Amino acid sequence: MPIIATPLLFESDIKSLPLLGRGKVRDIYAVGDDKLLIVTTDRLSAFDVILPDPIPGKGAVLTAVADFWFGKLAHVIPSQLTGIDPESVVSGADEKAQVRGRSLVVKRLKPLPIEAVARGYLIGSGWKDYQATGAVCGIPLPAGLQMAQQLPEAIFTPATKAEAGDHDENISYATVEKLLGAELAKTVRDTTLRLYREAAAFARVRGIIIADTKFEFGRDDEGRLHLIDEVLTPDSSRFWPADRYKPGSSPPSFDKQFVRDYLETLDWNKTAPGPMLPPDIIEKTAANYREALTRLTGVQAA
C-alpha cells in the first residue's frame, strides 16, 4: 500500500501551535507542555548547509521510514512516539494538509548533547580520519583497509551536535564520558551498536547495506532513555545496494550521498548559501529515497 502523496513543503507555517525551532529538515512545535509536533519538510541539507531546492516526497518518505524503524526496534529501547494523529493537534484544512503524511506527535524529552554514530564500513569522515591517523574517533583500526571496506566489527564513533550551518565534529569516547558520565555513556554506546547490528542484519536481507548511521537519544523526567529524532533514514544513514558494493571506491547509494557527490564537483566552499540543484539531480535524489523506502519496508512511495 503506497504512502500518501504530499504537497511540496520547504517550510511549514502552523499558526495554531507555538513554533520552537527549525532544524535542517524538521520544524518543531509545542503541543502542550509534554509533547511536540515534528513536521518533516522536504528540505535537504548537505555538508550541514540547507540547500535551496526541496526534494519532492522526501518528508513523507523520511517519516514513513523512521516510523517503521521505531516500531521494529521497540524491543531494544522505547521511542519518542505517542501514537497521536498529527492532524488532531492542528487547526484548519491548511494546517492539516501541511502535517499530513509527514509529521509525528512525540514525547517532549531532554535530548543528549551528542550524535551517537555507528559505523560498520570505512567511509566519509571515518575514512578521512583513518587515512590521517589509522584510527576513527581514537579507535585504532587494522592497517591497509580500503575505502568502503567492512570493519572487523561495528564501532561507536560519536559526534557533536552542530547548529544549522555548523559542522558536526567527531569526538572521542572519553569526551562522551565527560559529557554524559561513565554509566550513561556505556548505555548509549551499547544501545547504539545493538540498534545498528539488528537493523543492518534486517536491511541486508532486503538488499541494502547500512554502512553507517546516527541515532539520537533523549531522557524523560525519570531519566529513562528513549530513541528520538529520526532513525535509520536516508538522511541519517548511508544505504548501499548490496549487489553493487565493492570495497575500494565509494559505492552508489540510496541516500543523499548522491547529492554530496554532485556538490563535490562544484566550485563551492560548503558554506551557506548552498547552490541550486539541477532538475535531474532533484529527481534522481527523490527516486533514491523512494527506493530505500520500498526496499526496507515494502511500501511504495506515492
Contacts in CASP RR format, 6 or more apart in sequence:
PFRMAT RR
TARGET T0000
AUTHOR 0000-0000-0000
METHOD contacts of the structure
MODEL  1
MPIIATPLLFESDIKSLPLLGRGKVRDIYAVGDDKLLIVTTDRLSAFDVI
LPDPIPGKGAVLTAVADFWFGKLAHVIPSQLTGIDPESVVSGADEKAQVR
GRSLVVKRLKPLPIEAVARGYLIGSGWKDYQATGAVCGIPLPAGLQMAQQ
LPEAIFTPATKAEAGDHDENISYATVEKLLGAELAKTVRDTTLRLYREAA
AFARVRGIIIADTKFEFGRDDEGRLHLIDEVLTPDSSRFWPADRYKPGSS
PPSFDKQFVRDYLETLDWNKTAPGPMLPPDIIEKTAANYREALTRLTGVQ
AA
1 299 0 8 1.000
1 300 0 8 1.000
2 299 0 8 1.000
2 300 0 8 1.000
2 301 0 8 1.000
2 302 0 8 1.000
3 60 0 8 1.000
3 61 0 8 1.000
3 64 0 8 1.000
3 101 0 8 1.000
3 293 0 8 1.000
3 299 0 8 1.000
3 300 0 8 1.000
3 301 0 8 1.000
3 302 0 8 1.000
4 60 0 8 1.000
4 100 0 8 1.000
4 101 0 8 1.000
4 302 0 8 1.000
5 57 0 8 1.000
5 60 0 8 1.000
5 302 0 8 1.000
6 57 0 8 1.000
6 59 0 8 1.000
6 60 0 8 1.000
6 100 0 8 1.000
6 101 0 8 1.000
6 102 0 8 1.000
6 302 0 8 1.000
7 97 0 8 1.000
8 42 0 8 1.000
8 54 0 8 1.000
8 56 0 8 1.000
8 57 0 8 1.000
9 39 0 8 1.000
9 41 0 8 1.000
9 42 0 8 1.000
9 54 0 8 1.000
9 59 0 8 1.000
9 98 0 8 1.000
9 102 0 8 1.000
10 41 0 8 1.000
10 42 0 8 1.000
10 43 0 8 1.000
10 54 0 8 1.000
11 22 0 8 1.000
11 27 0 8 1.000
11 41 0 8 1.000
11 43 0 8 1.000
12 27 0 8 1.000
12 39 0 8 1.000
12 41 0 8 1.000
12 98 0 8 1.000
12 99 0 8 1.000
13 98 0 8 1.000
14 27 0 8 1.000
14 29 0 8 1.000
14 37 0 8 1.000
14 39 0 8 1.000
14 90 0 8 1.000
14 95 0 8 1.000
14 98 0 8 1.000
14 99 0 8 1.000
15 91 0 8 1.000
15 95 0 8 1.000
16 90 0 8 1.000
16 91 0 8 1.000
16 92 0 8 1.000
16 95 0 8 1.000
17 29 0 8 1.000
17 30 0 8 1.000
17 31 0 8 1.000
17 37 0 8 1.000
17 89 0 8 1.000
17 90 0 8 1.000
18 29 0 8 1.000
18 30 0 8 1.000
19 27 0 8 1.000
19 28 0 8 1.000
19 29 0 8 1.000
20 28 0 8 1.000
20 29 0 8 1.000
20 30 0 8 1.000
20 36 0 8 1.000
21 27 0 8 1.000
21 28 0 8 1.000
22 28 0 8 1.000
22 164 0 8 1.000
23 164 0 8 1.000
24 43 0 8 1.000
24 45 0 8 1.000
24 48 0 8 1.000
24 50 0 8 1.000
24 164 0 8 1.000
25 40 0 8 1.000
25 41 0 8 1.000
25 43 0 8 1.000
25 44 0 8 1.000
25 45 0 8 1.000
25 59 0 8 1.000
25 62 0 8 1.000
25 235 0 8 1.000
26 38 0 8 1.000
26 39 0 8 1.000
26 40 0 8 1.000
26 41 0 8 1.000
26 230 0 8 1.000
27 38 0 8 1.000
27 39 0 8 1.000
27 41 0 8 1.000
28 36 0 8 1.000
28 37 0 8 1.000
28 38 0 8 1.000
28 39 0 8 1.000
29 36 0 8 1.000
29 37 0 8 1.000
29 39 0 8 1.000
30 36 0 8 1.000
30 37 0 8 1.000
30 108 0 8 1.000
31 37 0 8 1.000
31 84 0 8 1.000
31 89 0 8 1.000
31 105 0 8 1.000
33 108 0 8 1.000
34 107 0 8 1.000
34 108 0 8 1.000
35 82 0 8 1.000
35 84 0 8 1.000
35 89 0 8 1.000
35 105 0 8 1.000
35 106 0 8 1.000
35 107 0 8 1.000
35 108 0 8 1.000
36 105 0 8 1.000
36 106 0 8 1.000
36 107 0 8 1.000
36 108 0 8 1.000
37 86 0 8 1.000
37 89 0 8 1.000
37 90 0 8 1.000
37 99 0 8 1.000
37 103 0 8 1.000
37 104 0 8 1.000
37 105 0 8 1.000
38 103 0 8 1.000
38 104 0 8 1.000
38 105 0 8 1.000
38 106 0 8 1.000
39 86 0 8 1.000
39 98 0 8 1.000
39 99 0 8 1.000
39 102 0 8 1.000
39 103 0 8 1.000
40 58 0 8 1.000
40 59 0 8 1.000
40 60 0 8 1.000
40 62 0 8 1.000
40 63 0 8 1.000
40 102 0 8 1.000
40 103 0 8 1.000
40 104 0 8 1.000
40 230 0 8 1.000
41 54 0 8 1.000
41 59 0 8 1.000
41 102 0 8 1.000
42 54 0 8 1.000
42 55 0 8 1.000
42 56 0 8 1.000
42 57 0 8 1.000
42 58 0 8 1.000
42 59 0 8 1.000
43 50 0 8 1.000
43 51 0 8 1.000
43 54 0 8 1.000
43 58 0 8 1.000
44 50 0 8 1.000
44 51 0 8 1.000
44 53 0 8 1.000
44 54 0 8 1.000
44 55 0 8 1.000
44 58 0 8 1.000
44 256 0 8 1.000
44 259 0 8 1.000
44 285 0 8 1.000
45 51 0 8 1.000
45 164 0 8 1.000
46 256 0 8 1.000
46 259 0 8 1.000
46 260 0 8 1.000
46 263 0 8 1.000
47 167 0 8 1.000
47 260 0 8 1.000
47 263 0 8 1.000
47 270 0 8 1.000
48 162 0 8 1.000
48 164 0 8 1.000
48 165 0 8 1.000
48 166 0 8 1.000
48 167 0 8 1.000
48 168 0 8 1.000
49 165 0 8 1.000
49 270 0 8 1.000
49 271 0 8 1.000
49 272 0 8 1.000
49 273 0 8 1.000
49 274 0 8 1.000
50 164 0 8 1.000
50 165 0 8 1.000
50 272 0 8 1.000
50 274 0 8 1.000
51 259 0 8 1.000
51 274 0 8 1.000
51 275 0 8 1.000
51 277 0 8 1.000
52 273 0 8 1.000
52 274 0 8 1.000
52 275 0 8 1.000
52 276 0 8 1.000
53 276 0 8 1.000
53 277 0 8 1.000
53 282 0 8 1.000
55 282 0 8 1.000
55 285 0 8 1.000
55 286 0 8 1.000
55 289 0 8 1.000
56 282 0 8 1.000
56 286 0 8 1.000
57 286 0 8 1.000
57 289 0 8 1.000
57 290 0 8 1.000
57 301 0 8 1.000
57 302 0 8 1.000
58 285 0 8 1.000
58 286 0 8 1.000
58 289 0 8 1.000
59 102 0 8 1.000
60 101 0 8 1.000
60 102 0 8 1.000
60 301 0 8 1.000
60 302 0 8 1.000
61 233 0 8 1.000
61 234 0 8 1.000
61 289 0 8 1.000
61 290 0 8 1.000
61 292 0 8 1.000
61 293 0 8 1.000
61 301 0 8 1.000
62 102 0 8 1.000
62 230 0 8 1.000
62 233 0 8 1.000
62 234 0 8 1.000
62 235 0 8 1.000
62 289 0 8 1.000
63 101 0 8 1.000
63 102 0 8 1.000
63 103 0 8 1.000
63 104 0 8 1.000
64 101 0 8 1.000
64 293 0 8 1.000
64 297 0 8 1.000
64 299 0 8 1.000
64 301 0 8 1.000
65 232 0 8 1.000
65 233 0 8 1.000
65 234 0 8 1.000
65 292 0 8 1.000
65 293 0 8 1.000
65 296 0 8 1.000
65 297 0 8 1.000
66 104 0 8 1.000
66 230 0 8 1.000
66 231 0 8 1.000
66 232 0 8 1.000
66 233 0 8 1.000
67 81 0 8 1.000
67 104 0 8 1.000
68 296 0 8 1.000
68 297 0 8 1.000
68 299 0 8 1.000
69 199 0 8 1.000
69 231 0 8 1.000
69 232 0 8 1.000
69 233 0 8 1.000
70 79 0 8 1.000
70 80 0 8 1.000
70 81 0 8 1.000
70 227 0 8 1.000
70 231 0 8 1.000
71 79 0 8 1.000
71 81 0 8 1.000
72 199 0 8 1.000
72 202 0 8 1.000
73 79 0 8 1.000
73 195 0 8 1.000
73 198 0 8 1.000
73 199 0 8 1.000
73 227 0 8 1.000
73 231 0 8 1.000
76 191 0 8 1.000
76 194 0 8 1.000
76 195 0 8 1.000
76 198 0 8 1.000
77 191 0 8 1.000
77 195 0 8 1.000
77 217 0 8 1.000
77 225 0 8 1.000
77 226 0 8 1.000
77 227 0 8 1.000
78 224 0 8 1.000
78 225 0 8 1.000
78 226 0 8 1.000
78 227 0 8 1.000
79 226 0 8 1.000
79 227 0 8 1.000
79 228 0 8 1.000
79 231 0 8 1.000
80 104 0 8 1.000
80 106 0 8 1.000
80 107 0 8 1.000
80 109 0 8 1.000
80 218 0 8 1.000
80 226 0 8 1.000
80 227 0 8 1.000
80 228 0 8 1.000
80 229 0 8 1.000
81 104 0 8 1.000
81 106 0 8 1.000
81 107 0 8 1.000
82 105 0 8 1.000
82 106 0 8 1.000
82 107 0 8 1.000
83 105 0 8 1.000
84 105 0 8 1.000
85 105 0 8 1.000
86 99 0 8 1.000
86 100 0 8 1.000
86 101 0 8 1.000
86 103 0 8 1.000
86 104 0 8 1.000
86 105 0 8 1.000
87 96 0 8 1.000
87 99 0 8 1.000
87 100 0 8 1.000
89 105 0 8 1.000
90 96 0 8 1.000
90 98 0 8 1.000
90 99 0 8 1.000
106 228 0 8 1.000
107 220 0 8 1.000
107 226 0 8 1.000
109 218 0 8 1.000
109 219 0 8 1.000
109 220 0 8 1.000
109 226 0 8 1.000
109 228 0 8 1.000
110 218 0 8 1.000
110 219 0 8 1.000
110 220 0 8 1.000
111 161 0 8 1.000
111 216 0 8 1.000
111 217 0 8 1.000
111 218 0 8 1.000
111 228 0 8 1.000
111 229 0 8 1.000
112 180 0 8 1.000
112 184 0 8 1.000
112 188 0 8 1.000
112 216 0 8 1.000
112 217 0 8 1.000
112 218 0 8 1.000
112 219 0 8 1.000
113 160 0 8 1.000
113 161 0 8 1.000
113 179 0 8 1.000
113 180 0 8 1.000
114 158 0 8 1.000
114 159 0 8 1.000
114 160 0 8 1.000
114 161 0 8 1.000
114 171 0 8 1.000
114 176 0 8 1.000
114 179 0 8 1.000
114 180 0 8 1.000
114 188 0 8 1.000
115 158 0 8 1.000
115 159 0 8 1.000
115 160 0 8 1.000
115 161 0 8 1.000
115 168 0 8 1.000
115 214 0 8 1.000
115 215 0 8 1.000
115 216 0 8 1.000
116 156 0 8 1.000
116 158 0 8 1.000
116 188 0 8 1.000
116 189 0 8 1.000
116 191 0 8 1.000
116 192 0 8 1.000
116 214 0 8 1.000
116 215 0 8 1.000
116 216 0 8 1.000
116 217 0 8 1.000
117 156 0 8 1.000
117 157 0 8 1.000
117 158 0 8 1.000
117 159 0 8 1.000
117 170 0 8 1.000
117 192 0 8 1.000
117 212 0 8 1.000
117 213 0 8 1.000
117 214 0 8 1.000
117 215 0 8 1.000
118 154 0 8 1.000
118 155 0 8 1.000
118 156 0 8 1.000
118 157 0 8 1.000
118 192 0 8 1.000
118 193 0 8 1.000
118 195 0 8 1.000
118 196 0 8 1.000
118 212 0 8 1.000
118 213 0 8 1.000
118 214 0 8 1.000
118 215 0 8 1.000
119 126 0 8 1.000
119 136 0 8 1.000
119 151 0 8 1.000
119 154 0 8 1.000
119 155 0 8 1.000
119 157 0 8 1.000
119 211 0 8 1.000
119 212 0 8 1.000
120 150 0 8 1.000
120 151 0 8 1.000
120 153 0 8 1.000
120 154 0 8 1.000
120 155 0 8 1.000
120 196 0 8 1.000
120 200 0 8 1.000
120 210 0 8 1.000
120 211 0 8 1.000
120 212 0 8 1.000
121 148 0 8 1.000
121 149 0 8 1.000
121 150 0 8 1.000
121 151 0 8 1.000
121 209 0 8 1.000
121 211 0 8 1.000
121 212 0 8 1.000
121 238 0 8 1.000
121 240 0 8 1.000
122 130 0 8 1.000
122 136 0 8 1.000
122 141 0 8 1.000
122 145 0 8 1.000
122 146 0 8 1.000
122 147 0 8 1.000
122 148 0 8 1.000
122 149 0 8 1.000
122 150 0 8 1.000
122 151 0 8 1.000
123 147 0 8 1.000
123 148 0 8 1.000
123 211 0 8 1.000
123 212 0 8 1.000
123 238 0 8 1.000
123 250 0 8 1.000
125 170 0 8 1.000
126 136 0 8 1.000
126 137 0 8 1.000
126 157 0 8 1.000
126 170 0 8 1.000
127 147 0 8 1.000
127 148 0 8 1.000
129 135 0 8 1.000
129 136 0 8 1.000
129 137 0 8 1.000
129 138 0 8 1.000
129 170 0 8 1.000
130 136 0 8 1.000
130 141 0 8 1.000
130 145 0 8 1.000
134 140 0 8 1.000
134 141 0 8 1.000
134 143 0 8 1.000
135 141 0 8 1.000
136 155 0 8 1.000
136 157 0 8 1.000
136 170 0 8 1.000
137 155 0 8 1.000
137 156 0 8 1.000
137 157 0 8 1.000
137 158 0 8 1.000
137 170 0 8 1.000
137 171 0 8 1.000
137 172 0 8 1.000
137 173 0 8 1.000
138 172 0 8 1.000
138 173 0 8 1.000
139 155 0 8 1.000
139 157 0 8 1.000
139 173 0 8 1.000
141 151 0 8 1.000
142 152 0 8 1.000
145 151 0 8 1.000
146 247 0 8 1.000
146 248 0 8 1.000
147 247 0 8 1.000
147 248 0 8 1.000
147 249 0 8 1.000
147 250 0 8 1.000
148 211 0 8 1.000
148 245 0 8 1.000
148 246 0 8 1.000
148 247 0 8 1.000
148 248 0 8 1.000
148 249 0 8 1.000
148 250 0 8 1.000
148 251 0 8 1.000
149 247 0 8 1.000
149 248 0 8 1.000
150 247 0 8 1.000
154 193 0 8 1.000
154 196 0 8 1.000
154 197 0 8 1.000
154 200 0 8 1.000
156 173 0 8 1.000
156 189 0 8 1.000
156 192 0 8 1.000
156 193 0 8 1.000
157 170 0 8 1.000
158 170 0 8 1.000
158 171 0 8 1.000
158 173 0 8 1.000
158 175 0 8 1.000
158 176 0 8 1.000
159 168 0 8 1.000
159 169 0 8 1.000
159 170 0 8 1.000
159 171 0 8 1.000
159 214 0 8 1.000
160 168 0 8 1.000
160 169 0 8 1.000
160 171 0 8 1.000
161 168 0 8 1.000
161 216 0 8 1.000
162 168 0 8 1.000
162 169 0 8 1.000
165 271 0 8 1.000
165 272 0 8 1.000
173 185 0 8 1.000
173 189 0 8 1.000
176 185 0 8 1.000
176 188 0 8 1.000
176 189 0 8 1.000
177 185 0 8 1.000
179 185 0 8 1.000
180 188 0 8 1.000
184 225 0 8 1.000
187 225 0 8 1.000
188 217 0 8 1.000
188 225 0 8 1.000
191 215 0 8 1.000
191 217 0 8 1.000
191 225 0 8 1.000
192 215 0 8 1.000
195 215 0 8 1.000
195 227 0 8 1.000
195 231 0 8 1.000
196 210 0 8 1.000
196 213 0 8 1.000
199 210 0 8 1.000
199 213 0 8 1.000
199 232 0 8 1.000
200 209 0 8 1.000
200 210 0 8 1.000
203 209 0 8 1.000
203 210 0 8 1.000
203 239 0 8 1.000
203 295 0 8 1.000
203 296 0 8 1.000
204 242 0 8 1.000
206 295 0 8 1.000
206 296 0 8 1.000
207 241 0 8 1.000
207 242 0 8 1.000
207 243 0 8 1.000
207 295 0 8 1.000
208 239 0 8 1.000
208 240 0 8 1.000
208 241 0 8 1.000
208 242 0 8 1.000
208 254 0 8 1.000
208 292 0 8 1.000
208 295 0 8 1.000
208 296 0 8 1.000
209 239 0 8 1.000
209 240 0 8 1.000
209 241 0 8 1.000
209 242 0 8 1.000
209 245 0 8 1.000
209 251 0 8 1.000
210 232 0 8 1.000
210 237 0 8 1.000
210 238 0 8 1.000
210 239 0 8 1.000
211 237 0 8 1.000
211 238 0 8 1.000
211 239 0 8 1.000
211 240 0 8 1.000
211 251 0 8 1.000
212 237 0 8 1.000
212 238 0 8 1.000
213 232 0 8 1.000
213 236 0 8 1.000
213 237 0 8 1.000
213 238 0 8 1.000
214 236 0 8 1.000
214 237 0 8 1.000
215 227 0 8 1.000
215 229 0 8 1.000
215 231 0 8 1.000
215 236 0 8 1.000
216 227 0 8 1.000
216 228 0 8 1.000
216 229 0 8 1.000
216 230 0 8 1.000
217 225 0 8 1.000
217 226 0 8 1.000
217 227 0 8 1.000
217 228 0 8 1.000
218 225 0 8 1.000
218 226 0 8 1.000
218 228 0 8 1.000
219 225 0 8 1.000
219 226 0 8 1.000
220 226 0 8 1.000
229 236 0 8 1.000
230 236 0 8 1.000
234 254 0 8 1.000
234 255 0 8 1.000
234 256 0 8 1.000
234 288 0 8 1.000
234 289 0 8 1.000
234 292 0 8 1.000
235 255 0 8 1.000
235 256 0 8 1.000
237 255 0 8 1.000
238 253 0 8 1.000
238 255 0 8 1.000
238 257 0 8 1.000
239 253 0 8 1.000
239 254 0 8 1.000
239 255 0 8 1.000
239 292 0 8 1.000
240 251 0 8 1.000
240 252 0 8 1.000
240 253 0 8 1.000
240 254 0 8 1.000
241 251 0 8 1.000
241 252 0 8 1.000
241 253 0 8 1.000
241 254 0 8 1.000
244 251 0 8 1.000
244 252 0 8 1.000
245 251 0 8 1.000
250 257 0 8 1.000
250 261 0 8 1.000
252 258 0 8 1.000
253 288 0 8 1.000
254 288 0 8 1.000
254 289 0 8 1.000
254 291 0 8 1.000
254 292 0 8 1.000
254 295 0 8 1.000
255 288 0 8 1.000
255 289 0 8 1.000
255 292 0 8 1.000
256 285 0 8 1.000
256 288 0 8 1.000
258 281 0 8 1.000
258 284 0 8 1.000
258 285 0 8 1.000
258 288 0 8 1.000
259 277 0 8 1.000
259 281 0 8 1.000
259 285 0 8 1.000
262 277 0 8 1.000
262 281 0 8 1.000
263 270 0 8 1.000
263 275 0 8 1.000
266 275 0 8 1.000
268 274 0 8 1.000
268 275 0 8 1.000
277 285 0 8 1.000
289 301 0 8 1.000
290 301 0 8 1.000
293 299 0 8 1.000
293 301 0 8 1.000
294 300 0 8 1.000
294 301 0 8 1.000
END
